[in-house]
Amino acid sequence: MLMRHGRSTLFHLVLILFAGDSANADCQPGDTLTLLHFNDFHGQLESVSTPEMPAGGIARLATVVRQVRAEQPEHPVMLLFAGDVLQGTITSSLFLGLPDIALFNRLGVDAAVMGNHELDDGQEVFRRLAEQAKFPFLSANVQSHPVPLPVQSTLVMTTSDGSEIAVLGLTTPELTTAIHPRHAIGLSVEDPVSVARRRLPELQKHADLVIVLSHLGLADDQRLAQAVPGIDLIVGGHSHHALEQPVMAGDVAIVQAGERGQWLGRMDLDCRNGHLEPTAYRLLPMDASVPEDPDIAAEVAHILAEAEAGLMDEIGVAAVELSARREEIRRTEAVFGNLVADLARQLTQSDVAFFNAGSFRATIPRGTVTLRQVSQAFPFHNVLVVGQLSGAAIIAALQRSAALDPDENPGGFLQVSGIRYSIADRRLSSASLTTGSIDPQHLYQVVMPDFLAAGGDGYVEFAGMTDQVLTGRLVSDMLIDALRHEQTLAPRLDGRIERRHGS
């Protein structure tokens, strides 16, 4: 038994540094394990205020984790986190995940995989988080040069029963394209399947249960399970699926617990024929019926109070007014629209960016900019989505935007990047990429808020976008990051949208 996390655990954890051969591990009849897991937390310390979803919040997670551990105090319980601590709330933007890690420590997380959003604020921020964490971050397929990231590839956990659980961490190859290029310097991501094929044979020698702790997404988890023999269980994240029961890929069970602490997965395992095998699985909703842990709830309240005060922090400068006035941004080209669309296209290395004018809710005056002003400008917590769209669909979407009545200040009017279009008499009179003509048959990479990607404002063309990737990157956080790093933003009009007189 090892004293760890400031609590007595029922695990002994060691980095796999095997020397020589070892016999295959065999659990004994009566050995058991309860596995708890959550993923894609995205800074959601407090409850979520959407009535159709579980309330969530880390204080409810703490209650259920404590209750499970108390059921049979001598029964081993393992808590895994499948990536993405950061990105998505004001507290995350302000405090860069430090309170989240402190509370994860108090939950007793045993191991986490590095998600792509762990690097949204830079490699040094992640290094600070990993230094504070009382649990290891795993990733076998991410390398950083010349200074390695504070991750390890694999972990073996030995229960008090003597059962050995091997955990392999894998991170999505989208990592290097999902973050700002300045944060990806020196990073490389190896193909997860190749890494798993190389690592699994050694893990199998030493474990009663081989787990891949994955931040790949459900589709890639399924491909991994089918391509690599020897995996017993994949505990996944990245695609935010709330799986009520494991998805089976051959003999491999894949589990995932939604997002933002709104669910906690529980799998119970028993020793059968010398191997730990699942006997039951439940996806537990963290709804309002679950009481909040009072100590954790008090700490969250304190963090939120500090965040409220921190909203007045100055994060950069706008050299010009970023106007969200309806008579401007919902009718024609606007500097605020240009700025945000350009940032999104650059961040995701897309060909074209689209933003509905209705997503800009408040003007940011010229001068110093505070977090509160950005929060007021983008209150909807829209997330960037990247996908493939044909040139014909792009033209159809622009035609829809052009047909909107400007006198009604339509929220569906499109602000753009990577494209130029003109309107005459509420008709699209011309459209082209900034690099040339639009080929109706060609597929282009596009980026837009999730609202538009779901067909919002009537854009059925966008709902047909293929290969969609929910980046998890908030529009507001994208702007905050730009202000912090570029200090002064000076967007301008460049004629990308032209509305001819009387149209």
N, C-alpha and C positions, 0 to 999 in steps of 0.2 A: 504494500500500500504506500502511496506517495502523497505527501502534503503538497498541495498545489492550488493556485488560484485563491489562496487564503482560506481554503476549505479542505476537508478530508475527502479525497475522491476514492473511487473504487477501481481506479486505473493506475497502472504504471506506464508512463509514456516515454518512448525512446526514439531518437532518430535512427533510421535504419542505416547502420554501418556494419554490414555483415562481413565476417571474416570466416572463410571456410564453409563447408557444407553443414547443413542442419537438417534434422529429420522433420518431416511434415508434422505440423501441430495437429493434435487431436483433442477436441474438447471432451468433457466427460459427461455422462448422463446426469441430468440435474442442473448443468450449467445453463444460465439464462443471460439475456441482455435486453434492455430496452433502449432503443435508439430514438432520440428526439432530434428534430431538424427544422430549420427555417432558412429563408433566403431572401435576397433582394430587399434588404431593410430600408435602404435609401433615407436614412436619417429620421425615420418616423417614430420619434420618441413618444409623442403624444397620440391620443386616439384620433382616428380618421372620422371626419364628420359627414361621410356619405351614408345615408340610411339604408341603401340596398346592399352594403357590404358590412362585414364584421368590424366592430369598432377598433380592435387591435390596440396598439400601444404597448411599450415595453413593460409597463407595470402589470399588464394582464399576462404577458408571456412569463414574467417572473413568478406569478401566482401558480400557473399550471406546472411549470418546471419544478417548483418547490413541492407541489402536491404529488407529482409523479415520483420524485425522489423519496418522499415520505411514505409511499405505499408499502414498500419493503426496504427498510434502510440498508440491508445487507445485499440487496439486489443491484447489480451494476447498471447504471444509467449513463448513456453517452449523449452529449449535446453537440451537434455539428451545425455550422453555418456555411451555406453554399454561395457566399459572395455578394458583393455590393453593399458595403456599409454606407457609403457616401451618396450624396447627390439627391436633392429633391425637396428639402425643407430649408427654412430660414436658419434654423439652428445648425444644420449641416453647412450652409454657406458661411455662417459667422464663425463657427468653432471648428470647422474642418474635421469633424468626426471624433474629436477627443472625448466629448461626453459619451458618445455612443460606445466607444471602446471601454471606457470606465464602467459603463453599465453592463456591457457584455461580460466583463470580468466578474461582476457581481452575479450575473446569471450562471456563471460557471461554464462558459463555452469551452469545449475541449479542443476544437480545431476549426479552422476556417480556410476556405479556398480564396485566393486572391481573385476578386472580380475585376472587370474592366474599369468600373467607376472608382476603384481604389486609387487610380492614377489621374482622375479628372483635375485635381488641384496640384499635380506634379509629383515627381518621385520622392522629393524630400518630405512632403506631407505624409505620404505612405510610410516612409521610414520612421517618422515620429509615431504614427499610429502603431506600427509593428513593435516599436520599442516599448510602448505603453502596454500593449496587449500581454496578458498572462497566459496566452494560448498561442500556438504557432499558426502562421499563415502558410498554406501549402500551394505550390504550383511547380509541377515537374517540367512544364514546357515553356516557361518564360525565362529568358536570360537578359541580363543587363550588363553592359560594358562601358567603362572599365570597372565600375563599382557594382558588385552584385546587389540585387535586391534582397531584403531580409525575409526570404522565403525558403522553405525546405521542400523537397520533392515529395517525401513520403514520411509516414509515421506508423509506428506499431504501438498499439495500446494493449496492455496485458491486464485483464480483469483480476479481481481478487480470487476468482475461481480458477485462474490459470489459463483461460481462453485468450487467444491472441487475435486482435483485429488489426488488419493492415489497411491504411488509408493512403490513397494516391490522389494528389490534387492536380486538376487540369483547368486551364483558363482559356477562354474563347480566343481564337486567332483574330477576332475583330478588335482586340485590344489596341493594336497599333494604329488602326484607322478610326476608332471610336473616340479617341482622345485628341487633344490639340497636338499638332506635330512637335511643338516645343517640349511636350511632356514625354514624347516617344523616342527622344534622342538616345541612342545606345541600346534600345530595346529590340529583342527579336523573339518571335513566338514560333515554336516548332509544332508541326502537325500533331494534334493530340493522339491520333490513332498510332502513329509511329512511336511516340513516346510510350504509350500504354503497352504496345507489343514488346518493347524493350524492357520495361519495368516489371510487368506482371509475373513472368516466370519466377523471379527471385522472391516476390511477395508471396506467391502461392506456397513456397517452401516453409514459410514461417507463420502462416496464419490459418485460423479456423474460419475467418470471414474476410474477404477482400472487398473493400468499398472504394469506389471512385467518387471522390468529393468533387463535383463538377460545376463549373460555371461556363457551360457550353451552350445550353438551351436544349429543349426536349428533342428536337429533330436530330441534332448532332449527338445527343446521348444515345438515341436509338441506333444511329449509324455506328457509334463506338461499340455498343454492345454486340452488334452483329458482326463487327470486324475483328474483335479481339476476344479470344477465349480466355476464361479464367476469372472474369469479373462476376462476383456474386450479387452486388447491389450497386446502383448508381444513385447517389443523393445529389439532386440537381438544382440548378438555378438559372438565371439569366433571361428565360422566356416568360417568367411570371405565371406559370401554369399552376392552378390550384387543383391538384389531382386527388380526387376523393379516394381512389384506389391506385395502387401501382400500375403503371403501364408496363406490359411485358414485351421485351424484345428477345425472342427465343426464350431461354431460361433465366434471363436477367431482369430483375425488377427495377423499375425506374420510378423514383418518387420526387415530388416537388411540392412546395407549400406556399404557392401564391406569391405574395409580396407584402412589404411594409408591416410585418408582424401581425397580420390579420389572421394567420393560420399557424398552427404548429403541427408538424407531422409526428406520429408516434408509430413505431414498428416494434413489436415484441418478437423475440427470437428464443428458441430453445435448441439445446444440443441434440442432434439426431444423427446417428451413424457417424459420430466423430466430427460433425460439422454443424455450425450454427445456422439454423434455417428459420425463416419467418413463420410465425403462427398466427399473427393478427396485425392489421394495419388500420389506423384511423387518422383522418385529417380533422384536427380539432379547431373549430372556429373560435377566435378570441372575441366573442361578441359581448354585448352589455351584461349578459348573465354571469360573466366571469368577473369576480371582484378584482380590483387593482391591489397589488402589493402596496401597503401604505408607505413603506420606506422608499421604495422606488418611485412611487407617485409623487412623493414630496420632493425628491431629487429632481424629477422631471419638471415640476412646477418651478423650482428654483432656476433651472436651466432656461425655461421659457421666459421667466422674468428678466434674466440677464439678456436674452435675445431681444426682448422688446426694447430694452435700453440701447442695445447694440444696433438697432435699426437706424439710428441717427449717425452711425459711423460713416465717414466719407471714404468712398472707394475709388474715386477717379474724377475726371473732369469732362464735361461735354462742351466742346468749343462752340457749338451752335445749339439752339433750342431743338429738342427732339419732340416735335409736335405730334400729338395724337388727336388734334381737333378734327371732328368728323368732316367738316367742310373741306379738309385737305386730304387726310390719309384715306378717306373712303371714296375719293373722287378721282385722284390722279397720283402721280409720283410724289413721294414724300421722303424727306431725309431719314426719318425714323424707320420707315419701311426699307429703304435702301440699306441702312446700317445693319438691321437685324437679319435681313435676307442674305446680305453678303457674308456676315459672320457665320451663319448656318451653312452656307455653301462651302466656305473655306474650311470650316471645322470638319465637315463630313466628306470633303473632296468630291462634291457632287457637281453635275453639269448645270442643274437648275434648282432654284429654291422658290417656293411659293409660301406666302403668308396671307391669311385673310385679314383685312384691315380691322375687322371687329375684335381681333385679339389684342390690339393696342388700346389700353383703357385709360391712360393718363399721360399728360405731357410731362416731360422732364425738362425743366428750364435750363438755359445756358448757365454754365458755372459748375461748381462742385456738385457731385452726385452722391446721394446716400442710398443705403440698402432699402430704406423705406420707399424711396421714390421708384426704384426698380420694382419692388414688390407691388406697389400700387399700379404701375404701368402694365404688369403681367400677373394678374391675380388668379388666373385660371389653372396654373400649374400644368400648362401644356408641355408635352414632351416631343422632341424631334423624332420623326420617323423617316427612314431612308428606304427607297425602293426603286423599282424599274418601271418606267412609263414610256409608252410609245410616243413618237412625235405626233401621231394623229390625236392621241388623247391629250397631249399638251395643247395642241391647237384648239381642240374642243373646249378645254377648260378656259382658255383665254377668250374664246367666243362667248362663253357663259359670263365671264367677268365683264366683257365689253357691253353685253346686252343689259346690264343692270342700270336702273334709272339713277343717275347721279343726284337728282334732286331729293331722293330719299336717303341719301348718305348710306348706301348699302354696306353692311358689315362684311359681305362676301366679296367685295372688290379686292382683287389680288395685287399685293405688293410682290415684287419679284427680284431675282438675281440670276445672272447668266443669260438673260433674255431681254429682248426689246419688243415692245408692241405698241401699236397706235390704234386709236378708236375714232371713228367718224360716224355720227348719227347712230350711236349705240350699236355699232357693228365693228367687228375686228377688221381693220383695213390692211394691217400688215403685222407680221410677227417673224422674228428670227432669233437665233442664238447670238450672243455677242461674238462668237467665233465663226458664224456662218449661218447658212440656211437650216431650217428644221426638216429633217427627213421623216415623213410620216411613218415609214416602216421601221425606223431605227429605234432601239430601246435606249433611253437615257436614264442615268442615275439622277434621281430627284430627292429633295428633302423638304419636309413641311411639318407643321404641328400635327399631333395625333388627331386633333379635331377634324382637320381637312382630310387626313388619310382615311378616316372613317366615313367620308362622304358628307361631312358637315357643310352647311350653307348650300346644299344641293349639288355638290360636286361629285356626281356619280363616277366621273372619270377617275378621280383620285382613289375612290374605293376599289377600283379595279387594278390598282398598282400591284405588281408582283414582287416577290422576294422582299417583302416588307421586313424591316428590322427596327424594332422599338429600341432606340438608343438609350433611353432612360435619362437623357440630357434635357433638363428643363430649359425653356427659352430664357427665363429669367436668370438662371445660373450661367448660361452662355454669355449674357450681357455683363453680368457681374465679373466673370472671369476676364472679359475683354477690358473692362474698366480698370481692374486691378493690375493687369499686366501692361496695357498700353497707356495707362494713366490719362491721356487726353484723346478723346474721340472726336473726329472732325468730318463727319459724312457730308456729302454734298449731292445736289441734283446733277444728273448726267444725261437726262433725256431718254431714259430707258422706257418710260411710259409717256405717251403723247396723246392728249385728248384735244382734238381739233375744235376750234371755236364753234359753239352751238351744238356740240355732241355730248 
